[in-house]
Amino acid sequence: MAFVSVADAAIASRPSSASLALPSSSPTRDAQARSARHARALPMRIVGHVVLAVVALAAILPVYWMFATAFRRPVDATAQTPFPWPLSLDNFSTVWHEIPILSMIGNTFMMSFAVAACQLVIAVLAAYGFAMWQFPGRSLLFLMFIGSWLVPFQVTMIPNYVLISQLGLLGTIGGVIVPNLCSAFGVMLLRQHMQAFPRELIDAAHMDGRNNWSILIRVVLPNMRAGLAALGIMLFIEAWNNYLWPSLIFQHQSNALIQIGIRSFLGAEGDNWGAVMAAAGLACLPIFLIYILLQRHIVDAFVRSGLR
């Protein structure tokens, strides 16, 4: 009995294999390794943040200068001081009394919404055909379609103007909308999303007896809400910021769109830069609000467009 007790005590005091396999210094080494990696990556992170700060400053500076000029006194509109002082609302008062700013913003909103809606519908239909259908010359036709995106507007400006004039749409919002019914960028972006769509779901819908319209409306579009929302926002902003074409269509009117209203403060008798900046600042407020509320859809759409 004594021998058994001594043997049991010796076995109990022997270190187990588990304790030998897991040394107590392993967590310390892991922490040191993480600290070393963090220390090596810290300079690159600092450089990256500095670059992003410089880019952000370059993007924000024109907007800040626009509002700074708008809040200066009219006699100080061309001052180069970084901070407007004393603050003044005279430029905004001039804009409010000289042009119908609210009706102009409303007309611009309707025009931009109509252009974005038409471009979005056409982009959905074209992208579905390019992504889901197999037909001869599909790749060549898609390249030609996207190639139209690279054609400068100045090349098609005169033919479009002649066409709008013959249709009797000069001086109307329809004349601004008709030449902008299609967006090659929208087709390209939605085609990327639809190509990433699982083909198994499309095949299953065909086996259930659904036609292409039903598949597009009930299967594809509900799963592309983020991409559709992001594209709609970008198309709306692009139509809102368009200046050259509306200025050609409404060249004999001064109260149609906000772009024309801003231009009315520039003339042969003198340029009222304070009023120009005030009107531009008021025109930017709806876009700022829309983008701030829906910016996550834009980021999510570009992230998903690269996934397969």
Secondary structure, 3 states (H helix, E strand, C coil): CHHHHHHHHHHHHCCCHHHHHCCCCHHHHHHHHHHHHHHHHHHHHHHHHHHHHHHHHHHHHHHHHHHHHHCCCHHHCCCCCCCCCCCCCHHHHHHHHHCCHHHHHHHHHHHHHHHHHHHHHHHHHHHHHHHHCCCCCHHHHHHHHHHHHHCCHHHHHHHHHHHHHHHCCCCCHHHHHHHHCCCHHHHHHHHHHHHCCCHHHHHHHHHCCCCHHHHHHHHHHHHHHHHHHHHHHHHHHHHHHCCHHHHHHCCCCCCCCHHHHHHCCEECCEECHHHHHHHHHHHHHHHHHHHHHHHHHHHHHHHHHCCC
